[in-house]
Amino acid sequence: MPPIRAAFYYPWYPENWTENGIYPATHYNPGPGFYSLDSSSGGLAIERSHIAAMQYGRIQAGIASWWGQGSRTDIRIADLLAAANGTQFCWTLYYEPAITGGSAQIASDLAYIQSHYATNPNFLHVNGKPVLFVYSRAVASCTDTATWNAANDGRFYLNLQVFGGYTGCASQPDNWHQYGPAVAADHQSGHSYSISPGFYKYSEASPRLARDIARWQQNVAAMVASNEPWQLITTFNEWLEGTSVENAVEWQSASGQGTYLDALRG
């Protein structure tokens, strides 16, 4: 497969602008303001502008955080897919729930995602299969990997988060990625290259990873040079952890898209 540039995306606004009584739950000021992605309050227009911003940064797909059937994030997926109509932009999901119901839970969720989203023409496919990313909360061992593969039975292209010893698992998914935005760059050889602009959680007094646009530009160049099949941006709009590349007052640029997306555009 040719390299795919994708960004992790969070459809949980406006609810998550408040966390633990703190509003706004971010150290930054998003260019579009503290927006709502709810369809009843203009969310579709924001989602379309987000897609345009990601495409400006040569991002081809969004990996939308998904917390289970009927969750707040779940009800936004249909709108994200609709917002992509006519753009050639694609969406996939980042499966985040803990697995408390074993293979039956996985099978149920996969069937739900298949019937509700995966047949949409704007849902990302690789090698003819709908793509699904899975977070470490749901997979943390070779046993978990085998459970996912058995429940999946080849229906989805599974991209699982790495854990210690993942390369030695007898049962392997389609691919692997790391999600660790407190580190500027992560290279999982043969699988993925991930980059983060910074990490400054809303509840913390100092950043774990300070922003440095020169470093970011170098990371972008290294990611492209890696030619890895998955070239991942952590994140487009996770404002709570301060990992966003979405435009903000703090990094405005003449393009209107901000210096981090400018660097991704090249």
Residue, then its C-alpha position, 0 to 999 in steps of 0.5 A: m500500500p502507498p503511505i497513508r497520512a492520517a491524524f487522530y481526531y476527537p469528536w467530543y466537543p463541546e462537552n469536553w471543553t469542560e473537564n473536572g470543573i475546568y473551562p476551557a480545559t486547554h492551555y490554548n485558544p483554537g482558531p475557530g473558538f471553543y466549537s461544537l460538533d453537535s449537528s444541532s449547533g452548526g457542527l457539520a460546518i465545523e467538521r467540513s472546515h476541519i476536513a479542509a484543514m487536514q487536507y491542506g496539511r496533506i492528511q488523507a484520513g481522520i482516525a476518530s475517537w470512538w468509545g462504544q455503541g451509543s456513546r457521545t463519540d459514536i453519535r458524531i460519526a455519521d456526521l463526520l462521514a457526511a461532512a466528507n462527501g465529495t472531498q475524497f477524505c476518509w474516516t476510520l475509528y480509534y476503538e478506545p473502550a476497555i474489553t470487559g466482555g471478551s471476544a463477544q464484546i469485540a464481535s458485537d462492536l465489529a458487527y455494529i461498526q460494519s453495519h453502521y459505518a464501514t460500508n459508507p464510501n467515505f470510510l477508509h479501506v485498505n486492501g478492500k477491508p474497512v480499517l480499524f485502529v485499536y487503542s492499548r486500553a483494548v489490546a495489551s498482550c499477545t493473548d489480546t491480539a489473538t482474541w481480536n484476530a479471532a473475533n475479526d475473522g479477517r473482516f477489518y484491516l486491524n491496526l493495533q497499538v504496540f506493546g512490549g513484545y508485540t513483534g513476537c506474537a504468533s497472531q499478528p494483525d494487519n499492522w501496528h502503530q504507537y500512540g504516545p504524543a508526549v514523545a516527539a516522534d515514534h518509528q515502528s519500523g515496517h509499520s508506522y511513523s508517528i509525530s506529535p507537536g507537543f503535549y501540555k495537558y490542561s491540568e498540568a503546570s508545564p508541558r511534558l513535550a514543549r512545542d518547537i516548530a523547528r523540531w516539528q518541521q524536522n519530524v515531518a521531513a523524517m516521517v515522509a522520508s521513512n516511507e512507512p505505510w502509516q504516517l500518523i499525526t497525534t493529533f489534529n484536535e486533542w486540545l485537552e492534552g495540548t497535542s493539536v495541530e489545528n490552527a490556534v491563536e498561539w501559532q497563527s500563520a498567513s495561510g490561516q491554517g497555522t504553522y503546524l499544518d503549514a509544515l505538513r503541507g510542505 
